[in-house]
């Protein structure tokens, strides 16, 4: 696939405080700088998703593209934990929980994320040191 970084590519809600905090956490614990990031609000996301058959993927969910596969919701979160490795990898154990149940919990949190954690006026702007890890 063209124009898609080979490393894991994580799409997140750029105005969600929970999502931004999660991205900051991943950056801090991604010792090998494996991940590339993009806000769901960016044009890059829409262009990249056109390369997948699952273009009907909701743009209100975290999305991970890794090894030419797209993961969403709880599957994306668990895959991120697995890629981060170390003690994070233990969270991948939750993959044994049936996907509908995992995604029900994900949807419950996602539905309330702005109420519980707040939201920003605009997407976060990465520092100059991190700019190369973000698509625009």
N, C-alpha and C positions, 0 to 999 in steps of 0.2 A: 504494500500500500504506500502510496506516495504522500509526502509531507507529514508523515506521522513519525515522531521520534521513536527510536527503538526501545528506549527505556520506558518504564511504566508512566503513563500519562493520566493524571487525575484531574477531573473536572469537578468544580465545587461551586456552590452559591456564593458569589463574591460579595454580597451585601449581608450575609448571615454571620452574626458574631460567633455562633457555635462552629460553623464551617471554617471561618477564618482562624479560630483558635485551634481547630483540628489540623489545618494546614501548617500552622506554626509549629505544632507538636511534631508533625511528620518531618518537617524540615530539620528540627532540632535533633531528632533521633535517626534521621537518614544519613548515617555516617559515610556511606559511599556515594552520596548525591545521586541516587538512582532515579528519583522521581522528577518529572516535569509537571507543571501545573497550569491550569487555565480556568478562568472564571466562566461559569455557564453563560454569563451575559456577553462573552466575547464572540466576535465573528469567527474566530479560529475554531471554536467548538462546532458551530453549525457546519462549516466546511469539512471538518474531519468526519463528523457523523454521516455525511453524505456518502462516505466510502464504505459504510456498513449497511448491511441489509436491515438492521434494526434501527432505521432512521426514525422510527416512531417512538424511540426512547424518550421518556419525559425529561424535559430540561429542568425539572424541579428536584432531581435526585442526584446524589453523588454518582459519578460515572468513572470507571477505571478502564483504560485500554491497556492491555498487557498481552504480549505475544499474539497480536492480531485478533484478540477476543475482547468483547466489551462486557463489563460487569456493572451492575447497578445495585443500589440500595445496600442491604446487608451483605450481599456477596462481594461487593466492592470493598466494603469496610474490612471484611475478614481477609480478603486477598491482600489488602494493604498491610495488615498486621503480619501476614505470612512473609511478604516481601521484605518488610523491615527487619525481620529476623529477631534473634535474641529472645528475650522473654515475651516480646510481642507475638512471636510465632505461636505461643501457647493459645492465644485467642482463636486461632484457626480451628481449634477443637470444636467451636460452636457451629461449624459447618454441618455437624451431624443433626442439628435441630432442623426440622423441615422448613424449607424456604418460605412457605406461606406464613408460618409462625414468626420466623425471623423478620420477614418484611412487614408483618403486622406491627411489630414493636418499632421497627424503623419508621414506618409511616406515622405512628402515634407521636414519636419524638419530632419527626419532620413537620408534622402539622402544627405543633406547638412551639417550634424552635424560636420564632420571632417573639412570641409572648414571653417565653422563659428566659431567653438569652439576649434578645434585642436584635436590632438590625442597623446597618450603617446607611448613610445617605448615598454612598458610592462604593464601588469595589476597592479593595485594598490595592495600594500601589507598592510593589516590591522594592526593597532597597536596591541600590546599585549593585551590591554584592550578590543579590538573588535574582536580578533581572533576567539573567540568561537561563534560569530555570522556569520561567513563565512565558507562555505563549500569549500573544495579544491579538 
